[in-house]
Amino acid sequence: MGAHMRRIEREAMENRELSWLRFNSRIVDEADDPANPLLERAKFLAIVTSNMDEFLQVRYHGIYQNRESDEKGLGGVDGEKLYRKVNKAILRQCNRQYTLYEGVRSELYLKGVRLFPTFPLDDVMSEREKVLFEREISPYLKVEDLIADRVQQKKLYLCVKLVRGRRKAAQFKMVALPTSLPRLFDLTPETEMQNLIRLEDIIKHYAYRLFPREEVEHAAMFRVLRNQNFPVTEETRADVVPAVREMLGKRVSGAVMRLEAEERMSEEMLTLLMKIFKVEQERRYRVTGPLDLNKMLMSLYSMVKRPELKYENVKPLPIPELMGEDVFEKIDERDWLMYHPYHSFDPVVHLMQRAAEDPAVRTIKQTLYRVSGNSPIVAALAKAAENGKKVVVLFEAHARFDELNNLLWGDKLERAGCRVLYGLPNLKVHSKVTLFERWVDGERRRTVHLGTGNYHDGTAKLYTDFGLLTSDRQLTQDAANFFEVLEGREGALVEIMKAPDMMRNKLIQLIRREQKNAEAGLPARVLAKMNSLSDKKVIQALAEASQAGVEVDLIVRGICCVLPAVEGFTEKVHVRSIVGRHLEHARAFMFENGGNHEVYLASADWMPRNLSKRAELMFPIKDEACRQAVENVLTLQWNDTQKCRHRNPDGSDELVPLRNGGLNAQEVLLKDVNGVFAGTVPLQLELQEEVVPEDIASI
């Protein structure tokens, strides 16, 4: 078994980091697709930067530390080779990104949106720029010494070389760009033509005003990305918050993983920065455009009010039956499946608000991983506690880059009277579950919401996620027992599978059942959708099932460490990836089961971190209509021919050939999600025979 697994790792699996970089490259492809509206292409470029920043903050340090290791990992890649491949891929991606940015900027110019310096400043613009600097910018600027520990990661800085006196002895200072100010300013706000200038350009033009006694000889922008991945060790629940706070302190001075500098920065200045931040050649990058395209292009997207340059605004479909005072009674009658953002997230918010006010509701228990800045979910929980209900909230303190935000929200809920837990020692609680307990006619009734995504009303408009509302006796009992476990008591689950102790085994059991069915000549298929797939044991089970004849069809948005169609290992494994206007975030799994299909939804991807290091939930869809709805969505997405890329055995991706104009699953769902659920809209293209020209047919 061990030798066979090593062969699968070497021949039919790809390194996790390289697979992630391929995913980010697919987003670059969307920025390069002329079929996407112009400002949406700019937004994709912004997302590329955001993703790459996180990769460099979280994953790169480990690659760098392991660069001299001879040990070969997935795909037979050792530490040195991986380090070189990753650096090459990052460089190639960033170069392509900035090339595309120049194209977007040129097209915007033709649309009447000009970005400095593509236009000269006339007298009116110069006067407005001066007023902006004096009134809105200058009061927030601070000149600082160029000291490494004072440089905050991801923040933009202007590095300035100053000379003074006859001998012109040089000194270097830095000026931080205030994060509270806009990145772009409109120099002609009252005209149809938009002339936009970046904050850093205004500061450069007036930098001399900050140094009245010196001469500004040279000034250029830079920023750094620091390692933000520090292990947290806890022994008891009481250790969680102090350990997280200690980790947050370490992030401030994490080692610099990457130095980005303007292309025009002098070699003298760049060499000085490299020395200060202890960065060698391969970890510096001369940027051929604006630094931090994420914030800059997101600002551009917001400032340019041109609907024709963006995706058509489609409102989520409301579910009026779940918006009344009788919402709990409606859920008692039957299960309800929602698919956000195609379905509105309002029913989830309404359910929370109704529970806070309904005198029959006595207990609310919820897990929270990420929430919005002004969360109606948190407000409803606080209101419920103020109304005397028992409210238990597990607010995960380890949610990466949301740790401090979650601690602050948790403190607010505690003050409102909620019992707040901040996670389990060395185990992230990533499940998405809310339990309501009501007393009706002297009888306790339970209702549960189980989801694949966060209780975040903002991302629910952008991320695709399933949510199930049910009063099923066993599912609600399992949910209640899960909260018992989270609160430190015993609780056994029957139909809901939890990680880390149940989910991987259940998945492998389901896959092996398909394998046995295939060997017995019965229909056998796995159709699974997730964000990422990298768990070796699950991949081994999929490979063995494939060898037995099981059709393994995987829709994986991001990391996918299994290579499809590798002879002798994964001949019947097929991998597709959808990148489009919505972030594909749902986890949904269908198992053929000899024709008696079983469907599960989950908060977990098939990754070691989800299956071994997090408290996750996977739950069956028992209602026949809801089960069929999930299958229909999976079928539709599997048949996508516009945004769905096929993965090749070497790990590369290619778009499927367009036929009959193509099928875009996300657009179909936007037009008629209920029709997809019911199967009343086509879930695949009707293939037609290609017409062969007569002159060719006659040859």
Steps between C-alpha positions, in 0.01 A plus 500: 500500500781739590694436178183534291418830668850628429454411132170690490668801665780492246306422183146630549524791743618860475666719761251705700675836450538456125135400474397816685707713261318336209173605662613862525606481137141406411390827657756683288337329201168658595666842502622419149158393370348772276157343553508633857400866551798735522467596867440137593832415334659768716335342804645159411845662493431638846403153625824357357699743718292425809549126452872532433545716810343231716711228337817696573392572857385149588666243274825651374694492828477122517616468138791735571601320820489163323688611187811292571315179584573191288178331607263457210134579548199463271593467136860419590586865570769572760539822699746673266303416187176613661656831608621566145169397342297716739719807445481452123121460509455808720720711271321380188158565656588850620655597165187386319279676752666838443496452124126446523468804727650719227246360256211571737630852558520563125145376444374716786662802335290437189191479725567841655673384818859626515756394756794730566756532340312431175384864502671834577386709796343825381459802726164383639635154582819638651304730728273216615802278562655774713181541705474124547854482631467793737157420642447123474842339480778702662351500854524118506858465375788420732869488412682208663848355510554202274495225764393147410287430809297817440389391154157340511436217261282571192502873574628736229802719573678776312875466544676835461868577444588840646811712454594813691772760477800532273638156574161353424525220757210264433246366745193285447155546653161342445143628492213257559191538284202534737270200467205717603523703177370397156751347261360700206378859467299654216659825380191596295203371700245722327577383145405190302866417437655348812861599562621287789826540687647270762567612856871422462529722191361798689739440789796471262410829333500678835765299682726807508247665734573229759872576501544879505872481598608228261491432130305199380740333260301181441171349621336165423234271644550166673316250715590175674317176572590330826459143619167478680492127564593434862394179676272533800541247780229451760435238764166611641205711387626778727821521294324585173456877526842574662674280239322674214588844638864392531498380140354832381791676667749286309344589167603865533869415466480186286788442259464684168413249229477744211606856423311681226637824358410738220682428177644853506662452842877550480724200543663680794168534683385148418831351616464691828147365554613146421770533764264646760237228447751217443354411162702337222456547127228239440276650768496852361276613217510819294137587431425641154179667616325602823592307812218303662263465207241356738414822682567719200274310259229441758493877551480545124211256479307696764575845358405434139120500480470335161255205509584403143856423611388263775298181531128557478363547849272206581311501828500176700175308484288561811327219688187672633377185681799532735458870573189493719439464872415133441846413364556225759168342412594505133821312578304252714296417190794412275872546433616812317816518287653834407783568258660837557551749340235382253258479793493796735680470834215700657312189623802405716518850647122507549507163675760632745304819560174311543665261747622796702143627540288183501403418861481131410872493419696438819843397371721598207839340439724598210852461364654809339820503297481827306239776514460839333607829654143593595359152537119464533567145622703623797241772568224236512699283742557797730130588485402144584722500809360837607152348468595233752564208266787257549752584231819300448741617231825340394688790343810344348805693619733329252327618179798622300522881470166531682635407843491848652164580342351181647640571847342846490163361386518231765559759768195693378284188518625416849401847618153439352463185709602225257723213600795528261752226428809583297576161351660177611868454586703447180182441301322756283121481507414549135149353502199712396207409721226672699263319736169646622297348782137600547232393743161459335202362697736369764712315244859577398550547128832542329590670175846508345677692227796315348716664237813481288594867547538765766224701665631806317233710332764666280670196352160330465450738204823383334570142610293203389389297802221263593291537814253246638215581737345195662311374803595138431510320834835323455682790335389742771595247769844461341539879489408522869755230581765681295453809717527277807844397374599861435398589853715224646244226557431164336289483187461227238414580137315254278426653157710816510870421468749721683871550456759421610382162630228390255499677165808358325402144590146559375621645170736209440222257593267663245769494230578133569132414478505644147808289429324181614195588290718550193668166558153344526391657171267756661488871408781678686587868499631772729404856403656740751541875515736680739750782533811284541611137493834395650438225757721204408276232650193627319694532174626143540142379545391693189789357297420144606131554423596632158707189431194290588287687244336774709440824311656766726387846391645786704415872484785663692536877496848534650769259616469155349788262567361207302600478134220358284521238226845372603540151356506231766374732774220744418366408155140567602570810711389822329562847646336827405524847651262794476620858541237765431317801634422318827751320720416130498504421872246222550594143595258242362551127443286248310555123520324279244440217748382256235231738380374599847682833510629651822585871523694680771589863564792605717693788650821312419720457198688174450823632652705383801432826683122453465488129572763490778538845653153654495159438647292461184159358410380292205126438486271294277226656289208275589210681333458367146430839337798661673725208408400526135557877510862452611554237232357730235740778600795260486388367162458850359844605620660182370358584156616864500681586175582867557666528841584135569859398433604138454814381673757305302718215631797740527301736723439766234151636432307566183156634424260252346411574135199730470201357321167668422618817673602317813343444840587720798372329816517813714297703251240224472466497879470878511213487251308211655644327806163347586476363148839333547384360835187356337677384185273704274792676327760316287793380708721443196534618142311312235788379287446530129693336224756734352414616150773395259544740205414341166839567347667309785240222510552430132873445532 
